[in-house]
Amino acid sequence: MGSTIVDTPSFRRAEYSIKFYSIDAIQKAEKALLRAVDRNSDKKNLSYFFGILKNIQQELDDAGYHEYCREKYYYKSLLESERCQRKEAAKPSKPSFDKIVDLAAVALNLCGESQKIVRNRCKVWLDLHLQSSKYLMPVRKKIQDAIGRLKEVDTKRKEEVWDWIKPLLST
């Protein structure tokens, strides 16, 4: 630092405490001290240097902490989005209206306990659609369209399928 004389206790204290600062902070403090000494040569002392060093180290520590917090927040939000995606994937998906109508058409050929099981399955699937719909009419329309798309089925049979599904919608 030039021609200033430093007493031994101050030098020992400086030598001891300098190891607690980062190399980057020390380099920045040296540059800042040189700029300050160019303006005012009275600032050429250890206490001024360590004051600058302390401030710079604090700024670097704060910046590091803010970066850590940003990364931690990003990581938490990433985990949260992955959790939501897993939750959505685990949710039972709604079967299509065509599948419900096909199952109802098959149920007409069944009798007894088998037809009851199929009726309950259709009811559960229809309830899934009804829960996500505000109104009944769009669901009814989609079912009627699915019945209309049945192939190799005559009109009388399509009416029977509708008559079989209709009570499931009203309950």
VENSUL-V877048 format. One record per residue. N is the residue number from 1. PHI is phi as a letter, one per 40 degrees, with the letter a starting at -180 (none if undefined). OMEGA is omega in whole degrees, 0 to 359 (none if undefined). D_LAST is the distance of its C-alpha to the last C-alpha in whole Angstrom. Layout:
# VENSUL-V877048
n=N phi=PHI omega=OMEGA d_last=D_LAST
n=N phi=PHI omega=OMEGA d_last=D_LAST
This chain:
# VENSUL-V877048
n=1 phi=none omega=174 d_last=91
n=2 phi=h omega=190 d_last=94
n=3 phi=c omega=179 d_last=97
n=4 phi=c omega=180 d_last=96
n=5 phi=c omega=181 d_last=97
n=6 phi=b omega=179 d_last=94
n=7 phi=c omega=187 d_last=95
n=8 phi=c omega=179 d_last=94
n=9 phi=c omega=179 d_last=91
n=10 phi=c omega=180 d_last=89
n=11 phi=c omega=179 d_last=90
n=12 phi=c omega=179 d_last=88
n=13 phi=c omega=179 d_last=85
n=14 phi=c omega=180 d_last=85
n=15 phi=c omega=179 d_last=85
n=16 phi=c omega=188 d_last=83
n=17 phi=c omega=183 d_last=80
n=18 phi=c omega=182 d_last=80
n=19 phi=c omega=179 d_last=78
n=20 phi=c omega=181 d_last=75
n=21 phi=b omega=180 d_last=74
n=22 phi=c omega=179 d_last=73
n=23 phi=c omega=180 d_last=75
n=24 phi=c omega=179 d_last=73
n=25 phi=c omega=180 d_last=74
n=26 phi=c omega=179 d_last=78
n=27 phi=c omega=179 d_last=78
n=28 phi=c omega=179 d_last=76
n=29 phi=c omega=177 d_last=78
n=30 phi=c omega=180 d_last=82
n=31 phi=c omega=180 d_last=81
n=32 phi=c omega=179 d_last=80
n=33 phi=c omega=179 d_last=83
n=34 phi=c omega=177 d_last=85
n=35 phi=c omega=181 d_last=84
n=36 phi=c omega=180 d_last=85
n=37 phi=c omega=177 d_last=88
n=38 phi=c omega=179 d_last=89
n=39 phi=c omega=185 d_last=88
n=40 phi=a omega=185 d_last=90
n=41 phi=c omega=178 d_last=92
n=42 phi=c omega=183 d_last=92
n=43 phi=c omega=183 d_last=88
n=44 phi=c omega=178 d_last=90
n=45 phi=a omega=184 d_last=89
n=46 phi=c omega=183 d_last=87
n=47 phi=c omega=178 d_last=85
n=48 phi=c omega=179 d_last=84
n=49 phi=c omega=181 d_last=83
n=50 phi=c omega=174 d_last=81
n=51 phi=c omega=177 d_last=79
n=52 phi=c omega=181 d_last=78
n=53 phi=d omega=180 d_last=77
n=54 phi=c omega=180 d_last=75
n=55 phi=c omega=180 d_last=73
n=56 phi=c omega=178 d_last=72
n=57 phi=c omega=178 d_last=71
n=58 phi=c omega=178 d_last=69
n=59 phi=c omega=179 d_last=67
n=60 phi=c omega=178 d_last=67
n=61 phi=c omega=178 d_last=65
n=62 phi=c omega=179 d_last=63
n=63 phi=c omega=178 d_last=62
n=64 phi=c omega=179 d_last=61
n=65 phi=c omega=179 d_last=59
n=66 phi=c omega=178 d_last=57
n=67 phi=c omega=177 d_last=57
n=68 phi=d omega=180 d_last=56
n=69 phi=c omega=178 d_last=53
n=70 phi=c omega=180 d_last=52
n=71 phi=c omega=180 d_last=52
n=72 phi=c omega=178 d_last=50
n=73 phi=c omega=179 d_last=47
n=74 phi=c omega=180 d_last=47
n=75 phi=c omega=179 d_last=46
n=76 phi=c omega=180 d_last=44
n=77 phi=c omega=176 d_last=42
n=78 phi=c omega=177 d_last=42
n=79 phi=c omega=180 d_last=41
n=80 phi=c omega=179 d_last=38
n=81 phi=c omega=176 d_last=37
n=82 phi=c omega=179 d_last=37
n=83 phi=c omega=179 d_last=35
n=84 phi=c omega=178 d_last=32
n=85 phi=c omega=178 d_last=33
n=86 phi=c omega=180 d_last=33
n=87 phi=c omega=178 d_last=29
n=88 phi=c omega=181 d_last=28
n=89 phi=c omega=181 d_last=29
n=90 phi=c omega=179 d_last=28
n=91 phi=c omega=178 d_last=24
n=92 phi=c omega=180 d_last=22
n=93 phi=c omega=181 d_last=22
n=94 phi=c omega=176 d_last=19
n=95 phi=c omega=181 d_last=19
n=96 phi=c omega=178 d_last=20
n=97 phi=c omega=177 d_last=18
n=98 phi=c omega=179 d_last=21
n=99 phi=c omega=179 d_last=20
n=100 phi=c omega=181 d_last=17
n=101 phi=c omega=178 d_last=17
n=102 phi=c omega=179 d_last=21
n=103 phi=c omega=178 d_last=19
n=104 phi=c omega=179 d_last=16
n=105 phi=c omega=178 d_last=20
n=106 phi=c omega=183 d_last=21
n=107 phi=c omega=179 d_last=19
n=108 phi=c omega=180 d_last=19
n=109 phi=c omega=182 d_last=23
n=110 phi=c omega=177 d_last=22
n=111 phi=a omega=175 d_last=21
n=112 phi=g omega=186 d_last=21
n=113 phi=c omega=180 d_last=20
n=114 phi=c omega=180 d_last=20
n=115 phi=c omega=179 d_last=18
n=116 phi=c omega=178 d_last=15
n=117 phi=c omega=179 d_last=17
n=118 phi=c omega=178 d_last=16
n=119 phi=d omega=179 d_last=12
n=120 phi=c omega=179 d_last=12
n=121 phi=c omega=178 d_last=14
n=122 phi=c omega=179 d_last=12
n=123 phi=c omega=179 d_last=9
n=124 phi=c omega=181 d_last=12
n=125 phi=c omega=178 d_last=13
n=126 phi=c omega=178 d_last=11
n=127 phi=c omega=176 d_last=10
n=128 phi=c omega=179 d_last=14
n=129 phi=c omega=182 d_last=14
n=130 phi=c omega=179 d_last=11
n=131 phi=c omega=182 d_last=13
n=132 phi=c omega=180 d_last=16
n=133 phi=b omega=180 d_last=15
n=134 phi=c omega=185 d_last=16
n=135 phi=b omega=182 d_last=14
n=136 phi=c omega=187 d_last=11
n=137 phi=c omega=178 d_last=14
n=138 phi=c omega=179 d_last=16
n=139 phi=c omega=178 d_last=14
n=140 phi=d omega=181 d_last=13
n=141 phi=c omega=180 d_last=17
n=142 phi=c omega=177 d_last=18
n=143 phi=c omega=179 d_last=16
n=144 phi=c omega=177 d_last=18
n=145 phi=c omega=179 d_last=21
n=146 phi=c omega=177 d_last=20
n=147 phi=c omega=179 d_last=20
n=148 phi=c omega=180 d_last=23
n=149 phi=c omega=179 d_last=25
n=150 phi=c omega=181 d_last=25
n=151 phi=b omega=178 d_last=28
n=152 phi=f omega=178 d_last=30
n=153 phi=b omega=181 d_last=27
n=154 phi=c omega=184 d_last=27
n=155 phi=c omega=181 d_last=25
n=156 phi=c omega=180 d_last=24
n=157 phi=c omega=178 d_last=23
n=158 phi=c omega=178 d_last=21
n=159 phi=c omega=177 d_last=19
n=160 phi=c omega=178 d_last=18
n=161 phi=c omega=179 d_last=17
n=162 phi=c omega=179 d_last=15
n=163 phi=c omega=179 d_last=14
n=164 phi=c omega=182 d_last=13
n=165 phi=c omega=186 d_last=11
n=166 phi=d omega=179 d_last=9
n=167 phi=c omega=179 d_last=7
n=168 phi=c omega=179 d_last=6
n=169 phi=c omega=186 d_last=6
n=170 phi=c omega=182 d_last=4
n=171 phi=c omega=none d_last=0
